[in-house]
Amino acid sequence: MELKLTKPICFFDLETTGIDISKDRIVEISIFKVFPNGNKESRTWLVNPEMPIPPQTTAVHGITNEKVANEPVFKELAATVHNMIKDSDLAGFNSDRFDIPLLAEELLRAGLDFDMKNRVAVDIQTIFHKKEERTLSAAYKFYCGLSLENAHSAEADTMATYEILKAQLERYDDLPQDMRSLSEYTTRKKSVDFAGFIGLDKDNEEIFTFGKHKGAKVEKVLEAEPGYFGWIQNADFPLYTKKVLTAIKLRKLNNKLS
């Protein structure tokens, strides 16, 4: 069963210096792009993260500081990466909670705008967890009958993710094949920013999901306590969260002026 594509979709995977979306950096990125006409394109880059790779992280993906010392920094690759994904939906394994948020941070840090307004995301891990509850290597073995060689290599993980989704579509008749429906199926919770600091209530209005204003409507908090906006902008929150909050604040101001 093939994917029903109305636009390209980019399967991608990141290997990084760690799991902190705000602070950690990409050390390898692989993108596998599938077009509606069946054409495919694949690119993989090693990246100099401009920070040390902790030994415990190298033990997972095998990428050392020496290996990336002479590779380009992400800012040098950002335009190429952005051009490859800008017309596409996105897919990955645990991508909603990690890969997409971290990629967004890197792109914004490089001065390139990024959002999900005109695209959807499909998290293959969510399908797997809803159906079988396993890891990527186990998913590859379960769905494809193969052992995942070079696990935690971005390219191997990316290709395995693509093959797993195709096998899932074959196995589960109730899975939708179009990207928007698959995205809805793989979305765990409603959030406006990737990190989940700003969510949506039952009326689809933005609310804070943390701290003293947890559950409160964002617009009302910003109006009653203007300093809260400044505190978030100057604190250690993800750049994308700050971007979303700024957009809400500007929308409120524009509504007042109109």
Helices and strands as residue ranges (DSSP letters): E 9-16, E 26-34, E 40-46, H 55-61, H 65-68, H 74-85, E 89-92, I 95-99, H 100-109, E 121-123, H 124-131, H 136-144, H 154-171, H 179-186, E 198-200, E 206-208, G 211-213, H 218-224, H 227-234, H 239-257
